Amino acid sequence: MARSLWTGSISFGLVSVPVRMYSAVEEHTLHFNLVHEPDGSRIGYEKVCKAEDKPVPDDEIVKAFEYEKGEWVYMTDEDFEAAAAENHRTIDIRAFVPFDDVDPIYFERTYYLGPAQDGERVYALLARAMADSGLAGVAKWVMRDRQNLGLLRVRDGVIAVERMHFADEIRSPEGLAPSDGEVNKQELEMAAQLIEQFKGDFKPEEYRDTYRDALCEIIEAKRKGKAVRVEPEAEPEAPTDLMSALRASVEAARRNRAPRRSSSGDLESRSKDELYKLAQDADIPGRSDMSKEELVEALRAA
């Protein structure tokens, strides 16, 4: 089981639900190090006092807030605990609201809340009541020296909490909308057709981090001493004839919508660039090093 990040309780009126918090996301980010190229040793960093220009031991480092230029207010662990007294170790539900009423722009990160010891029964009660209501709980809690706003919901029988931004952290989009918003009726109809061609159900398992896949392929190739070939990428340009571009996009989407159903003859008649684009759409790994024949085989098996 994953290690819990936080232990506390959900405050639900006068009811307390002991819980443990776990990250709901496991990112597969590639981590790179800075190294000294001649000898391959890692580059280290020291905490240096800028005034004395010498390293500082950890026991002499404190947190401080710069109240005014050059005026520091030193903070202790007790100071942070005092500020957290309101929601210390408690996820305090303030209201229940329809989940769809909350704009996704507020969502920051997802965590799971599992029952803590001896809390299974009251946890199951809250989860069942929330699921039956169809509502989500707006809550506040303190973790890691900051107060958090969150939205509790039930996912597969488990209470999940979406950590959220506060309202004053969301920037206004004012001034970003195009000043010339006039839309041609024919272009709008063609754009609607293009959207219809891409319409479908969301299947998250069909989407892969192809940039990470490509980096892994490059790392493996360079490890074996192979040269890496960079595919030239054309600079996107605004279409001079928007209607023609929309029409061509609709036709291309119709042709490429279901590459898996293409016959061998259809695939073999396409250029390598067209096959590569289909392989991109199908998230086929290793496509950058494939010949035309290999791309056909990979698409046929996809």
Disulfide bonds with the S-S distance in Angstrom:
none
